[in-house]
């Protein structure tokens, strides 16, 4: 039984998709304990305060929209 020429691209896409899913699943099974512990320690060390504005540096001239595209 052979695959028709019209369906070969779909079969190739499905094969590559399944292989990528298998690799991602294997990686997820290997590393979940390490990432959970690391995420908890990172959030415990660093607290973000939304009320503190960060410094912004403006370089150059302010933005002026080009209302006439023929003039540059």
Gaussian input, Z-matrix of N, CA and C with variables (Angstrom, degrees):
# hf/3-21g

backbone

0 1
 N
 C     1     B1
 C     2     B2     1     A1
 N     3     B3     2     A2     1     D1
 C     4     B4     3     A3     2     D2
 C     5     B5     4     A4     3     D3
 N     6     B6     5     A5     4     D4
 C     7     B7     6     A6     5     D5
 C     8     B8     7     A7     6     D6
 N     9     B9     8     A8     7     D7
 C    10    B10     9     A9     8     D8
 C    11    B11    10    A10     9     D9
 N    12    B12    11    A11    10    D10
 C    13    B13    12    A12    11    D11
 C    14    B14    13    A13    12    D12
 N    15    B15    14    A14    13    D13
 C    16    B16    15    A15    14    D14
 C    17    B17    16    A16    15    D15
 N    18    B18    17    A17    16    D16
 C    19    B19    18    A18    17    D17
 C    20    B20    19    A19    18    D18
 N    21    B21    20    A20    19    D19
 C    22    B22    21    A21    20    D20
 C    23    B23    22    A22    21    D21
 N    24    B24    23    A23    22    D22
 C    25    B25    24    A24    23    D23
 C    26    B26    25    A25    24    D24
 N    27    B27    26    A26    25    D25
 C    28    B28    27    A27    26    D26
 C    29    B29    28    A28    27    D27
 N    30    B30    29    A29    28    D28
 C    31    B31    30    A30    29    D29
 C    32    B32    31    A31    30    D30
 N    33    B33    32    A32    31    D31
 C    34    B34    33    A33    32    D32
 C    35    B35    34    A34    33    D33
 N    36    B36    35    A35    34    D34
 C    37    B37    36    A36    35    D35
 C    38    B38    37    A37    36    D36
 N    39    B39    38    A38    37    D37
 C    40    B40    39    A39    38    D38
 C    41    B41    40    A40    39    D39
 N    42    B42    41    A41    40    D40
 C    43    B43    42    A42    41    D41
 C    44    B44    43    A43    42    D42
 N    45    B45    44    A44    43    D43
 C    46    B46    45    A45    44    D44
 C    47    B47    46    A46    45    D45
 N    48    B48    47    A47    46    D46
 C    49    B49    48    A48    47    D47
 C    50    B50    49    A49    48    D48
 N    51    B51    50    A50    49    D49
 C    52    B52    51    A51    50    D50
 C    53    B53    52    A52    51    D51
 N    54    B54    53    A53    52    D52
 C    55    B55    54    A54    53    D53
 C    56    B56    55    A55    54    D54
 N    57    B57    56    A56    55    D55
 C    58    B58    57    A57    56    D56
 C    59    B59    58    A58    57    D57
 N    60    B60    59    A59    58    D58
 C    61    B61    60    A60    59    D59
 C    62    B62    61    A61    60    D60
 N    63    B63    62    A62    61    D61
 C    64    B64    63    A63    62    D62
 C    65    B65    64    A64    63    D63
 N    66    B66    65    A65    64    D64
 C    67    B67    66    A66    65    D65
 C    68    B68    67    A67    66    D66
 N    69    B69    68    A68    67    D67
 C    70    B70    69    A69    68    D68
 C    71    B71    70    A70    69    D69
 N    72    B72    71    A71    70    D70
 C    73    B73    72    A72    71    D71
 C    74    B74    73    A73    72    D72
 N    75    B75    74    A74    73    D73
 C    76    B76    75    A75    74    D74
 C    77    B77    76    A76    75    D75
 N    78    B78    77    A77    76    D76
 C    79    B79    78    A78    77    D77
 C    80    B80    79    A79    78    D78
 N    81    B81    80    A80    79    D79
 C    82    B82    81    A81    80    D80
 C    83    B83    82    A82    81    D81
 N    84    B84    83    A83    82    D82
 C    85    B85    84    A84    83    D83
 C    86    B86    85    A85    84    D84
 N    87    B87    86    A86    85    D85
 C    88    B88    87    A87    86    D86
 C    89    B89    88    A88    87    D87
 N    90    B90    89    A89    88    D88
 C    91    B91    90    A90    89    D89
 C    92    B92    91    A91    90    D90
 N    93    B93    92    A92    91    D91
 C    94    B94    93    A93    92    D92
 C    95    B95    94    A94    93    D93
 N    96    B96    95    A95    94    D94
 C    97    B97    96    A96    95    D95
 C    98    B98    97    A97    96    D96
 N    99    B99    98    A98    97    D97
 C   100   B100    99    A99    98    D98
 C   101   B101   100   A100    99    D99
 N   102   B102   101   A101   100   D100
 C   103   B103   102   A102   101   D101
 C   104   B104   103   A103   102   D102
 N   105   B105   104   A104   103   D103
 C   106   B106   105   A105   104   D104
 C   107   B107   106   A106   105   D105
 N   108   B108   107   A107   106   D106
 C   109   B109   108   A108   107   D107
 C   110   B110   109   A109   108   D108
 N   111   B111   110   A110   109   D109
 C   112   B112   111   A111   110   D110
 C   113   B113   112   A112   111   D111
 N   114   B114   113   A113   112   D112
 C   115   B115   114   A114   113   D113
 C   116   B116   115   A115   114   D114
 N   117   B117   116   A116   115   D115
 C   118   B118   117   A117   116   D116
 C   119   B119   118   A118   117   D117
 N   120   B120   119   A119   118   D118
 C   121   B121   120   A120   119   D119
 C   122   B122   121   A121   120   D120
 N   123   B123   122   A122   121   D121
 C   124   B124   123   A123   122   D122
 C   125   B125   124   A124   123   D123
 N   126   B126   125   A125   124   D124
 C   127   B127   126   A126   125   D125
 C   128   B128   127   A127   126   D126
 N   129   B129   128   A128   127   D127
 C   130   B130   129   A129   128   D128
 C   131   B131   130   A130   129   D129
 N   132   B132   131   A131   130   D130
 C   133   B133   132   A132   131   D131
 C   134   B134   133   A133   132   D132
 N   135   B135   134   A134   133   D133
 C   136   B136   135   A135   134   D134
 C   137   B137   136   A136   135   D135
 N   138   B138   137   A137   136   D136
 C   139   B139   138   A138   137   D137
 C   140   B140   139   A139   138   D138
 N   141   B141   140   A140   139   D139
 C   142   B142   141   A141   140   D140
 C   143   B143   142   A142   141   D141
 N   144   B144   143   A143   142   D142
 C   145   B145   144   A144   143   D143
 C   146   B146   145   A145   144   D144
 N   147   B147   146   A146   145   D145
 C   148   B148   147   A147   146   D146
 C   149   B149   148   A148   147   D147
 N   150   B150   149   A149   148   D148
 C   151   B151   150   A150   149   D149
 C   152   B152   151   A151   150   D150
 N   153   B153   152   A152   151   D151
 C   154   B154   153   A153   152   D152
 C   155   B155   154   A154   153   D153
 N   156   B156   155   A155   154   D154
 C   157   B157   156   A156   155   D155
 C   158   B158   157   A157   156   D156
 N   159   B159   158   A158   157   D157
 C   160   B160   159   A159   158   D158
 C   161   B161   160   A160   159   D159
 N   162   B162   161   A161   160   D160
 C   163   B163   162   A162   161   D161
 C   164   B164   163   A163   162   D162
 N   165   B165   164   A164   163   D163
 C   166   B166   165   A165   164   D164
 C   167   B167   166   A166   165   D165
 N   168   B168   167   A167   166   D166
 C   169   B169   168   A168   167   D167
 C   170   B170   169   A169   168   D168
 N   171   B171   170   A170   169   D169
 C   172   B172   171   A171   170   D170
 C   173   B173   172   A172   171   D171
 N   174   B174   173   A173   172   D172
 C   175   B175   174   A174   173   D173
 C   176   B176   175   A175   174   D174
 N   177   B177   176   A176   175   D175
 C   178   B178   177   A177   176   D176
 C   179   B179   178   A178   177   D177
 N   180   B180   179   A179   178   D178
 C   181   B181   180   A180   179   D179
 C   182   B182   181   A181   180   D180
 N   183   B183   182   A182   181   D181
 C   184   B184   183   A183   182   D182
 C   185   B185   184   A184   183   D183
 N   186   B186   185   A185   184   D184
 C   187   B187   186   A186   185   D185
 C   188   B188   187   A187   186   D186
 N   189   B189   188   A188   187   D187
 C   190   B190   189   A189   188   D188
 C   191   B191   190   A190   189   D189
 N   192   B192   191   A191   190   D190
 C   193   B193   192   A192   191   D191
 C   194   B194   193   A193   192   D192
 N   195   B195   194   A194   193   D193
 C   196   B196   195   A195   194   D194
 C   197   B197   196   A196   195   D195
 N   198   B198   197   A197   196   D196
 C   199   B199   198   A198   197   D197
 C   200   B200   199   A199   198   D198
 N   201   B201   200   A200   199   D199
 C   202   B202   201   A201   200   D200
 C   203   B203   202   A202   201   D201
 N   204   B204   203   A203   202   D202
 C   205   B205   204   A204   203   D203
 C   206   B206   205   A205   204   D204
 N   207   B207   206   A206   205   D205
 C   208   B208   207   A207   206   D206
 C   209   B209   208   A208   207   D207
 N   210   B210   209   A209   208   D208
 C   211   B211   210   A210   209   D209
 C   212   B212   211   A211   210   D210
 N   213   B213   212   A212   211   D211
 C   214   B214   213   A213   212   D212
 C   215   B215   214   A214   213   D213

   B1=1.4459
   B2=1.5285
   B3=1.2862
   B4=1.4596
   B5=1.5328
   B6=1.3145
   B7=1.4568
   B8=1.5298
   B9=1.3192
   B10=1.4518
   B11=1.5164
   B12=1.3091
   B13=1.4557
   B14=1.5267
   B15=1.3068
   B16=1.4594
   B17=1.5255
   B18=1.3386
   B19=1.4577
   B20=1.5235
   B21=1.3048
   B22=1.4664
   B23=1.5209
   B24=1.3113
   B25=1.4663
   B26=1.5198
   B27=1.3211
   B28=1.4701
   B29=1.5210
   B30=1.3096
   B31=1.4646
   B32=1.5233
   B33=1.3210
   B34=1.4561
   B35=1.5210
   B36=1.3162
   B37=1.4506
   B38=1.5237
   B39=1.3128
   B40=1.4651
   B41=1.5238
   B42=1.3135
   B43=1.4652
   B44=1.5267
   B45=1.3160
   B46=1.4550
   B47=1.5261
   B48=1.3287
   B49=1.4632
   B50=1.5177
   B51=1.3226
   B52=1.4630
   B53=1.5268
   B54=1.3203
   B55=1.4638
   B56=1.5278
   B57=1.3152
   B58=1.4685
   B59=1.5264
   B60=1.3276
   B61=1.4564
   B62=1.5286
   B63=1.3185
   B64=1.4621
   B65=1.5325
   B66=1.3213
   B67=1.4643
   B68=1.5243
   B69=1.3356
   B70=1.4596
   B71=1.5229
   B72=1.3221
   B73=1.4639
   B74=1.5129
   B75=1.3194
   B76=1.4620
   B77=1.5292
   B78=1.3259
   B79=1.4641
   B80=1.5257
   B81=1.3131
   B82=1.4624
   B83=1.5226
   B84=1.3053
   B85=1.4601
   B86=1.5256
   B87=1.3131
   B88=1.4542
   B89=1.5210
   B90=1.3422
   B91=1.4407
   B92=1.5376
   B93=1.3078
   B94=1.4616
   B95=1.5294
   B96=1.3179
   B97=1.4587
   B98=1.5289
   B99=1.2988
   B100=1.4547
   B101=1.5286
   B102=1.3168
   B103=1.4630
   B104=1.5149
   B105=1.3098
   B106=1.4583
   B107=1.5286
   B108=1.3043
   B109=1.4620
   B110=1.5273
   B111=1.3119
   B112=1.4609
   B113=1.5280
   B114=1.3364
   B115=1.4598
   B116=1.5183
   B117=1.3192
   B118=1.4650
   B119=1.5217
   B120=1.3254
   B121=1.4566
   B122=1.5254
   B123=1.3241
   B124=1.4674
   B125=1.5126
   B126=1.3203
   B127=1.4591
   B128=1.5258
   B129=1.3107
   B130=1.4534
   B131=1.5295
   B132=1.3290
   B133=1.4568
   B134=1.5273
   B135=1.2904
   B136=1.4523
   B137=1.5180
   B138=1.3180
   B139=1.4472
   B140=1.5185
   B141=1.3032
   B142=1.4494
   B143=1.5210
   B144=1.3090
   B145=1.4550
   B146=1.5216
   B147=1.3305
   B148=1.4575
   B149=1.5215
   B150=1.3222
   B151=1.4546
   B152=1.5271
   B153=1.3207
   B154=1.4521
   B155=1.5315
   B156=1.3291
   B157=1.4655
   B158=1.5269
   B159=1.2962
   B160=1.4536
   B161=1.5212
   B162=1.3157
   B163=1.4528
   B164=1.5260
   B165=1.3216
   B166=1.4523
   B167=1.5147
   B168=1.3048
   B169=1.4537
   B170=1.5193
   B171=1.3306
   B172=1.4554
   B173=1.5158
   B174=1.3213
   B175=1.4523
   B176=1.5247
   B177=1.3097
   B178=1.4606
   B179=1.5109
   B180=1.3071
   B181=1.4614
   B182=1.5206
   B183=1.3228
   B184=1.4608
   B185=1.5255
   B186=1.2996
   B187=1.4549
   B188=1.5211
   B189=1.3272
   B190=1.4626
   B191=1.5228
   B192=1.3311
   B193=1.4681
   B194=1.5236
   B195=1.3009
   B196=1.4566
   B197=1.5269
   B198=1.3458
   B199=1.4564
   B200=1.5323
   B201=1.3078
   B202=1.4551
   B203=1.5219
   B204=1.3372
   B205=1.4638
   B206=1.5370
   B207=1.3306
   B208=1.4683
   B209=1.5219
   B210=1.3204
   B211=1.4588
   B212=1.5149
   B213=1.3006
   B214=1.4652
   B215=1.4795
   A1=108.14
   A2=115.75
   A3=119.15
   A4=109.55
   A5=114.18
   A6=121.18
   A7=107.99
   A8=115.80
   A9=119.06
   A10=109.76
   A11=115.79
   A12=120.50
   A13=111.55
   A14=118.30
   A15=121.84
   A16=112.17
   A17=117.57
   A18=122.04
   A19=113.81
   A20=118.62
   A21=120.51
   A22=112.63
   A23=118.32
   A24=120.33
   A25=111.38
   A26=116.75
   A27=120.58
   A28=110.17
   A29=117.35
   A30=120.74
   A31=110.00
   A32=117.65
   A33=121.21
   A34=110.79
   A35=118.01
   A36=122.01
   A37=111.44
   A38=117.19
   A39=120.94
   A40=110.93
   A41=117.74
   A42=121.41
   A43=111.12
   A44=117.12
   A45=120.90
   A46=110.75
   A47=116.74
   A48=120.77
   A49=111.35
   A50=117.03
   A51=120.31
   A52=111.82
   A53=117.21
   A54=119.87
   A55=111.23
   A56=117.29
   A57=120.92
   A58=111.21
   A59=116.54
   A60=120.29
   A61=110.59
   A62=116.93
   A63=120.63
   A64=111.04
   A65=117.50
   A66=120.81
   A67=110.37
   A68=117.11
   A69=120.35
   A70=111.18
   A71=117.11
   A72=120.49
   A73=112.23
   A74=116.80
   A75=120.32
   A76=110.64
   A77=116.84
   A78=119.89
   A79=110.92
   A80=117.69
   A81=120.82
   A82=111.73
   A83=117.29
   A84=120.20
   A85=111.89
   A86=117.05
   A87=120.92
   A88=112.03
   A89=118.80
   A90=120.80
   A91=117.37
   A92=124.36
   A93=119.64
   A94=114.44
   A95=119.06
   A96=120.89
   A97=111.10
   A98=117.71
   A99=120.96
   A100=111.04
   A101=118.20
   A102=120.12
   A103=111.68
   A104=118.45
   A105=120.21
   A106=110.68
   A107=117.67
   A108=120.79
   A109=110.53
   A110=117.01
   A111=120.69
   A112=110.58
   A113=118.80
   A114=121.58
   A115=111.45
   A116=116.90
   A117=120.00
   A118=110.91
   A119=117.93
   A120=120.03
   A121=111.50
   A122=117.95
   A123=121.03
   A124=110.19
   A125=118.11
   A126=120.00
   A127=111.31
   A128=117.81
   A129=119.99
   A130=111.19
   A131=117.58
   A132=121.39
   A133=112.69
   A134=117.17
   A135=121.28
   A136=110.77
   A137=117.33
   A138=122.15
   A139=108.31
   A140=116.19
   A141=121.30
   A142=108.79
   A143=115.61
   A144=120.96
   A145=107.51
   A146=116.72
   A147=120.71
   A148=112.34
   A149=118.49
   A150=121.30
   A151=112.49
   A152=118.23
   A153=121.22
   A154=109.99
   A155=117.87
   A156=118.16
   A157=110.69
   A158=115.82
   A159=118.82
   A160=109.39
   A161=116.26
   A162=121.24
   A163=109.88
   A164=115.70
   A165=121.37
   A166=108.34
   A167=115.87
   A168=120.36
   A169=108.94
   A170=116.02
   A171=121.35
   A172=107.83
   A173=116.34
   A174=121.24
   A175=108.25
   A176=117.08
   A177=120.88
   A178=112.22
   A179=115.03
   A180=121.07
   A181=109.81
   A182=116.22
   A183=118.19
   A184=111.46
   A185=116.31
   A186=121.93
   A187=110.29
   A188=115.64
   A189=121.73
   A190=106.57
   A191=117.72
   A192=118.62
   A193=111.27
   A194=115.46
   A195=121.99
   A196=107.90
   A197=116.52
   A198=120.41
   A199=111.55
   A200=117.72
   A201=121.23
   A202=107.84
   A203=118.43
   A204=121.10
   A205=113.97
   A206=118.16
   A207=119.26
   A208=111.34
   A209=117.43
   A210=120.81
   A211=109.67
   A212=115.22
   A213=118.51
   A214=109.98
   D1=123.80
   D2=179.94
   D3=-113.39
   D4=159.14
   D5=-179.80
   D6=-87.22
   D7=133.61
   D8=179.50
   D9=-64.78
   D10=153.22
   D11=-176.97
   D12=-63.42
   D13=-31.67
   D14=179.57
   D15=-67.48
   D16=-27.66
   D17=-175.06
   D18=-98.36
   D19=-1.53
   D20=-175.71
   D21=-65.29
   D22=-38.14
   D23=-179.96
   D24=-65.85
   D25=-39.22
   D26=179.27
   D27=-67.21
   D28=-40.48
   D29=179.42
   D30=-65.90
   D31=-40.80
   D32=177.34
   D33=-63.85
   D34=-43.96
   D35=177.90
   D36=-61.45
   D37=-43.35
   D38=179.11
   D39=-65.26
   D40=-38.96
   D41=179.46
   D42=-65.35
   D43=-45.64
   D44=179.42
   D45=-65.08
   D46=-39.49
   D47=178.51
   D48=-62.45
   D49=-44.86
   D50=179.81
   D51=-65.63
   D52=-37.12
   D53=177.27
   D54=-65.83
   D55=-41.17
   D56=178.57
   D57=-65.81
   D58=-39.06
   D59=177.56
   D60=-64.53
   D61=-39.70
   D62=179.24
   D63=-65.11
   D64=-41.59
   D65=179.44
   D66=-66.79
   D67=-42.79
   D68=179.51
   D69=-66.05
   D70=-38.17
   D71=177.83
   D72=-66.15
   D73=-40.19
   D74=178.09
   D75=-65.51
   D76=-40.23
   D77=178.13
   D78=-66.30
   D79=-36.13
   D80=179.04
   D81=-69.73
   D82=-32.27
   D83=178.77
   D84=-73.55
   D85=-29.87
   D86=-176.73
   D87=-77.45
   D88=-35.26
   D89=-166.88
   D90=-114.93
   D91=12.77
   D92=-173.69
   D93=-68.92
   D94=-34.07
   D95=-177.82
   D96=-69.20
   D97=-36.21
   D98=-179.17
   D99=-69.48
   D100=-41.70
   D101=-177.41
   D102=-71.13
   D103=-36.34
   D104=-179.85
   D105=-66.07
   D106=-42.35
   D107=179.37
   D108=-67.38
   D109=-39.78
   D110=-179.49
   D111=-68.02
   D112=-39.59
   D113=179.89
   D114=-63.28
   D115=-39.98
   D116=179.61
   D117=-66.89
   D118=-39.30
   D119=-179.26
   D120=-70.91
   D121=-34.97
   D122=179.78
   D123=-68.33
   D124=-41.78
   D125=-179.55
   D126=-71.60
   D127=-28.70
   D128=178.47
   D129=-72.61
   D130=-32.79
   D131=-178.44
   D132=-76.02
   D133=-37.12
   D134=-170.47
   D135=-118.78
   D136=125.99
   D137=175.04
   D138=-115.74
   D139=134.59
   D140=-178.49
   D141=-102.31
   D142=126.20
   D143=178.38
   D144=-106.13
   D145=119.31
   D146=-176.07
   D147=-76.03
   D148=-19.30
   D149=-176.99
   D150=-77.32
   D151=-18.11
   D152=-179.54
   D153=-83.55
   D154=113.77
   D155=178.81
   D156=-76.42
   D157=140.91
   D158=177.71
   D159=-88.71
   D160=151.85
   D161=-178.52
   D162=-72.28
   D163=135.85
   D164=179.94
   D165=-121.72
   D166=132.22
   D167=-179.54
   D168=-109.25
   D169=126.16
   D170=179.71
   D171=-99.77
   D172=124.87
   D173=-178.79
   D174=-111.85
   D175=129.31
   D176=176.46
   D177=88.48
   D178=-161.71
   D179=-177.44
   D180=-87.89
   D181=159.53
   D182=177.46
   D183=-67.50
   D184=158.96
   D185=-177.00
   D186=-71.20
   D187=129.55
   D188=175.10
   D189=-123.60
   D190=119.03
   D191=-177.49
   D192=-68.24
   D193=145.64
   D194=178.99
   D195=-86.99
   D196=99.43
   D197=-177.16
   D198=-86.14
   D199=-17.56
   D200=176.88
   D201=-122.40
   D202=100.95
   D203=-173.95
   D204=-65.46
   D205=-19.84
   D206=-178.94
   D207=-74.55
   D208=-24.13
   D209=178.30
   D210=-96.84
   D211=125.60
   D212=-179.82
   D213=-122.03

